[in-house]
Amino acid sequence: MLALSCGCSTTGGVQQPAAPELVTSEKALVVPPPGGPAVRGVIQKPYSNGVEQTVLLATTARVAGQNFFRVQFLGEPGSMATTSSASYSPISDSSISREVARAIPGVRLGRTNRLLQNGYGPFSYATGRSTAGDTCVFAWQQIRSRSTPLAIGRNFGMIQVRMRLCDTDASERQLLNVMYGYTLTGTLVGAIWNPHGVPRGADEDTISGRENIYPGPRGWLDSGRIGEPRDVTTNSVVVRAPARAVARPAVTAPQPVDYRPQAVPAVMVPMPDTSTLPSGTGAQQVPRAAASGSSTTIAIPLPGCTGGGNASSC
């Protein structure tokens, strides 16, 4: 009878389970700093109490796997249209070891024992090199307000951040610099779900003042872009010599053509020499144009008479 009553109380509705989906890069809840690595895609999975995103990053390493930022925003139950919920699992040694093994399989990573902090609070990381020579970094951070007795006056929201980066040319310092420069673009609705806690004023304590804490001197981090070739011995960016300029023959501009009629130079025709003319031929003396104040006569022979040598017939 009890089993029959329980069966009749169900609605028998059909529900589609929440599945990961691709969203545009503009909807990414976490973005890397300027200089890279570039965002290649965003996979989003909704929960009843929040949302999880895996932001795929550009990868040039030879080790298997994909670079990514994974972020979970966990807040008020029922905020998303799905029944599956994410658990508020704290960070532990065993859980981090499992995450590292899944994210970078086959690479032996060593955890740091330094206290590190970025603008969102404390974080830690593990680093190592693959057999192919790639540098790998896996970092984790949990953003959550401080606990108080009986949970009174505490904000209940939480943000989980994971970063996996492997690169062939970048150093550990360059990869870790991404963890210091990333930006969260999402937030949780409601005052009690604020994971950052109450804003603090100026404080000499660097932990509560949210000042970045680096694993060494302030100049320890590199500002170079990820993906630049580097010298392994000196950890400096390899500067390639500029390409030599190829000498090209000089090209002269064509001269304009003048199509206007040009002046024809004068041609001097020599006059006949009068000294060779026979005397008594009746040559007529023609004065030549005076030149430089002197005059010269030119003898021009007359045509012969046609009257058979009779002068009177001329």
Disulfide bonds with the S-S distance in Angstrom:
Cys136-Cys166 2.16
Cys305-Cys314 1.03
